[in-house]
Amino acid sequence: MFFHYSEFPLSMRTLFTGTLLVLGLAYLFAMVHLYNSHSGRDGSPGMSVDDIAIAYSGSDDATKLEAALLGPMSGMLPTDERGDIVGWVRRGLDEKEYDNRIKPIFDKRCLSCHDGSNPHIPNVDGYEEVAKLAEVDTGMDVFTLIRVSHIHLFGITFIFFIMGLIFSHAFVRPVWFKSLVVALPFLAIIIDVLSWYVTKVFPPFAYAVILGGGLMGLSFAFQWVVSMYQIWFSKYSVEKPVGEATTV
């Protein structure tokens, strides 16, 4: 049975509004995090399809350490110190130079997080650990992809279930279009996650990652704007046409 927002009490509309505001803010922060963690991997400012491809498939032109310093960790240390580390890697990982110049940088800038206490992030505590990161960047390993996949699939499903539940009370016609908007993000997350694995072995498939993320973003934005507007500014006649009670 279809009930429009205008038929709900103020408390229910306030609940919907608060949920939309928090979800919207969370989505914005997620976009900032996505940009920060993927941009610059190809050595150029901004985020491109090459950055996405490198994140999943790696790069023959850079080590894991260089990829991190140019990408997600680029803002964590000054440009000159970042250049010192990259130069040291490309000169052959001299251990004496590490002790004199590179280790103090890691101790000051990196060890607060990368001290080996968290098995899910790289360890830079000591020459041997840093040397392991100076191998050719092969992108995310399969087990990392599996871990991130189940987190995304569970989490985003709940987010769009809540969003779709709120949006289902909006008056949008034709009904097939409204149903498509509700279903689209669930299809998009499947495309997005599965394309990670394909991009791992076939980098040009990174366009599918962008497609999946873009479809999710468009659906989220449309549902958010329509719901927020109709909650407070749109009225709907309680006298429904024949058959309306069973139409979503």
Contacts in CASP RR format, 6 or more apart in sequence:
PFRMAT RR
TARGET T0000
AUTHOR 0000-0000-0000
METHOD contacts of the structure
MODEL  1
MFFHYSEFPLSMRTLFTGTLLVLGLAYLFAMVHLYNSHSGRDGSPGMSVD
DIAIAYSGSDDATKLEAALLGPMSGMLPTDERGDIVGWVRRGLDEKEYDN
RIKPIFDKRCLSCHDGSNPHIPNVDGYEEVAKLAEVDTGMDVFTLIRVSH
IHLFGITFIFFIMGLIFSHAFVRPVWFKSLVVALPFLAIIIDVLSWYVTK
VFPPFAYAVILGGGLMGLSFAFQWVVSMYQIWFSKYSVEKPVGEATTV
1 245 0 8 1.000
1 246 0 8 1.000
2 169 0 8 1.000
2 240 0 8 1.000
2 244 0 8 1.000
2 245 0 8 1.000
2 246 0 8 1.000
2 247 0 8 1.000
2 248 0 8 1.000
3 169 0 8 1.000
4 169 0 8 1.000
4 170 0 8 1.000
4 171 0 8 1.000
4 230 0 8 1.000
4 234 0 8 1.000
4 236 0 8 1.000
5 13 0 8 1.000
5 16 0 8 1.000
5 169 0 8 1.000
5 170 0 8 1.000
5 227 0 8 1.000
5 230 0 8 1.000
5 231 0 8 1.000
5 234 0 8 1.000
5 236 0 8 1.000
6 230 0 8 1.000
6 234 0 8 1.000
6 235 0 8 1.000
6 236 0 8 1.000
7 236 0 8 1.000
7 238 0 8 1.000
8 16 0 8 1.000
8 169 0 8 1.000
13 231 0 8 1.000
13 232 0 8 1.000
16 166 0 8 1.000
16 169 0 8 1.000
16 227 0 8 1.000
16 231 0 8 1.000
17 228 0 8 1.000
17 231 0 8 1.000
17 232 0 8 1.000
19 162 0 8 1.000
19 166 0 8 1.000
20 163 0 8 1.000
20 166 0 8 1.000
20 224 0 8 1.000
20 227 0 8 1.000
20 228 0 8 1.000
20 231 0 8 1.000
23 159 0 8 1.000
23 162 0 8 1.000
23 163 0 8 1.000
23 224 0 8 1.000
24 220 0 8 1.000
24 224 0 8 1.000
27 217 0 8 1.000
27 220 0 8 1.000
35 46 0 8 1.000
35 47 0 8 1.000
36 72 0 8 1.000
37 55 0 8 1.000
37 71 0 8 1.000
37 72 0 8 1.000
38 47 0 8 1.000
38 51 0 8 1.000
38 52 0 8 1.000
38 55 0 8 1.000
38 71 0 8 1.000
38 72 0 8 1.000
39 45 0 8 1.000
39 46 0 8 1.000
39 47 0 8 1.000
39 51 0 8 1.000
39 71 0 8 1.000
40 46 0 8 1.000
40 47 0 8 1.000
40 51 0 8 1.000
40 70 0 8 1.000
40 71 0 8 1.000
40 74 0 8 1.000
41 50 0 8 1.000
41 51 0 8 1.000
41 54 0 8 1.000
41 55 0 8 1.000
41 59 0 8 1.000
41 67 0 8 1.000
41 70 0 8 1.000
41 71 0 8 1.000
42 48 0 8 1.000
42 50 0 8 1.000
42 51 0 8 1.000
42 54 0 8 1.000
42 59 0 8 1.000
43 70 0 8 1.000
43 71 0 8 1.000
49 206 0 8 1.000
49 207 0 8 1.000
49 210 0 8 1.000
50 206 0 8 1.000
51 71 0 8 1.000
52 199 0 8 1.000
52 206 0 8 1.000
52 209 0 8 1.000
52 210 0 8 1.000
53 199 0 8 1.000
53 203 0 8 1.000
53 204 0 8 1.000
53 206 0 8 1.000
54 67 0 8 1.000
54 137 0 8 1.000
54 139 0 8 1.000
54 203 0 8 1.000
55 139 0 8 1.000
55 140 0 8 1.000
56 139 0 8 1.000
56 140 0 8 1.000
56 145 0 8 1.000
56 196 0 8 1.000
56 199 0 8 1.000
56 200 0 8 1.000
56 203 0 8 1.000
56 206 0 8 1.000
56 209 0 8 1.000
57 138 0 8 1.000
57 139 0 8 1.000
57 199 0 8 1.000
57 200 0 8 1.000
57 201 0 8 1.000
57 202 0 8 1.000
57 203 0 8 1.000
58 67 0 8 1.000
58 137 0 8 1.000
58 138 0 8 1.000
58 139 0 8 1.000
59 67 0 8 1.000
59 136 0 8 1.000
59 137 0 8 1.000
59 139 0 8 1.000
60 136 0 8 1.000
62 70 0 8 1.000
62 136 0 8 1.000
62 137 0 8 1.000
63 89 0 8 1.000
63 133 0 8 1.000
63 134 0 8 1.000
63 135 0 8 1.000
63 136 0 8 1.000
63 137 0 8 1.000
64 122 0 8 1.000
64 133 0 8 1.000
64 134 0 8 1.000
64 135 0 8 1.000
64 136 0 8 1.000
64 137 0 8 1.000
64 138 0 8 1.000
64 139 0 8 1.000
65 85 0 8 1.000
65 89 0 8 1.000
65 130 0 8 1.000
65 133 0 8 1.000
65 134 0 8 1.000
66 86 0 8 1.000
66 89 0 8 1.000
66 137 0 8 1.000
67 137 0 8 1.000
67 139 0 8 1.000
68 122 0 8 1.000
68 133 0 8 1.000
69 77 0 8 1.000
69 82 0 8 1.000
69 83 0 8 1.000
69 85 0 8 1.000
69 86 0 8 1.000
70 82 0 8 1.000
70 86 0 8 1.000
74 82 0 8 1.000
76 109 0 8 1.000
76 110 0 8 1.000
77 105 0 8 1.000
77 109 0 8 1.000
77 110 0 8 1.000
81 105 0 8 1.000
81 109 0 8 1.000
84 101 0 8 1.000
84 102 0 8 1.000
84 105 0 8 1.000
85 102 0 8 1.000
85 105 0 8 1.000
88 94 0 8 1.000
88 97 0 8 1.000
88 98 0 8 1.000
88 101 0 8 1.000
88 102 0 8 1.000
89 134 0 8 1.000
91 97 0 8 1.000
93 130 0 8 1.000
93 131 0 8 1.000
93 134 0 8 1.000
95 127 0 8 1.000
98 127 0 8 1.000
98 130 0 8 1.000
99 127 0 8 1.000
102 130 0 8 1.000
103 126 0 8 1.000
103 127 0 8 1.000
106 114 0 8 1.000
106 124 0 8 1.000
106 125 0 8 1.000
106 126 0 8 1.000
106 130 0 8 1.000
110 124 0 8 1.000
111 124 0 8 1.000
111 125 0 8 1.000
113 121 0 8 1.000
114 121 0 8 1.000
114 122 0 8 1.000
114 123 0 8 1.000
114 124 0 8 1.000
114 125 0 8 1.000
115 123 0 8 1.000
115 124 0 8 1.000
115 125 0 8 1.000
116 123 0 8 1.000
116 125 0 8 1.000
116 129 0 8 1.000
120 144 0 8 1.000
120 147 0 8 1.000
122 129 0 8 1.000
122 133 0 8 1.000
123 129 0 8 1.000
124 130 0 8 1.000
124 133 0 8 1.000
139 200 0 8 1.000
140 148 0 8 1.000
140 196 0 8 1.000
140 200 0 8 1.000
142 197 0 8 1.000
142 200 0 8 1.000
145 196 0 8 1.000
145 197 0 8 1.000
145 200 0 8 1.000
148 196 0 8 1.000
149 193 0 8 1.000
149 196 0 8 1.000
152 189 0 8 1.000
152 192 0 8 1.000
152 193 0 8 1.000
153 189 0 8 1.000
153 193 0 8 1.000
156 185 0 8 1.000
156 189 0 8 1.000
156 216 0 8 1.000
157 186 0 8 1.000
157 189 0 8 1.000
160 185 0 8 1.000
160 186 0 8 1.000
160 189 0 8 1.000
160 216 0 8 1.000
160 219 0 8 1.000
160 220 0 8 1.000
163 185 0 8 1.000
163 220 0 8 1.000
163 223 0 8 1.000
163 224 0 8 1.000
163 227 0 8 1.000
164 182 0 8 1.000
164 223 0 8 1.000
166 223 0 8 1.000
166 227 0 8 1.000
167 178 0 8 1.000
167 181 0 8 1.000
167 182 0 8 1.000
167 223 0 8 1.000
167 226 0 8 1.000
167 227 0 8 1.000
168 182 0 8 1.000
168 248 0 8 1.000
169 227 0 8 1.000
169 230 0 8 1.000
170 178 0 8 1.000
170 223 0 8 1.000
170 226 0 8 1.000
170 227 0 8 1.000
170 230 0 8 1.000
171 230 0 8 1.000
171 234 0 8 1.000
171 236 0 8 1.000
172 178 0 8 1.000
172 181 0 8 1.000
172 226 0 8 1.000
175 247 0 8 1.000
175 248 0 8 1.000
178 248 0 8 1.000
179 248 0 8 1.000
181 219 0 8 1.000
181 222 0 8 1.000
181 223 0 8 1.000
182 223 0 8 1.000
184 215 0 8 1.000
184 216 0 8 1.000
184 218 0 8 1.000
184 219 0 8 1.000
185 215 0 8 1.000
185 216 0 8 1.000
185 217 0 8 1.000
185 219 0 8 1.000
185 220 0 8 1.000
187 215 0 8 1.000
188 211 0 8 1.000
188 212 0 8 1.000
188 213 0 8 1.000
188 214 0 8 1.000
188 215 0 8 1.000
188 216 0 8 1.000
188 219 0 8 1.000
189 212 0 8 1.000
189 216 0 8 1.000
191 208 0 8 1.000
191 211 0 8 1.000
191 212 0 8 1.000
191 215 0 8 1.000
192 208 0 8 1.000
192 209 0 8 1.000
192 212 0 8 1.000
192 213 0 8 1.000
192 216 0 8 1.000
195 205 0 8 1.000
195 206 0 8 1.000
195 208 0 8 1.000
195 209 0 8 1.000
195 211 0 8 1.000
195 212 0 8 1.000
196 209 0 8 1.000
198 205 0 8 1.000
198 208 0 8 1.000
199 205 0 8 1.000
199 206 0 8 1.000
199 208 0 8 1.000
199 209 0 8 1.000
230 236 0 8 1.000
END
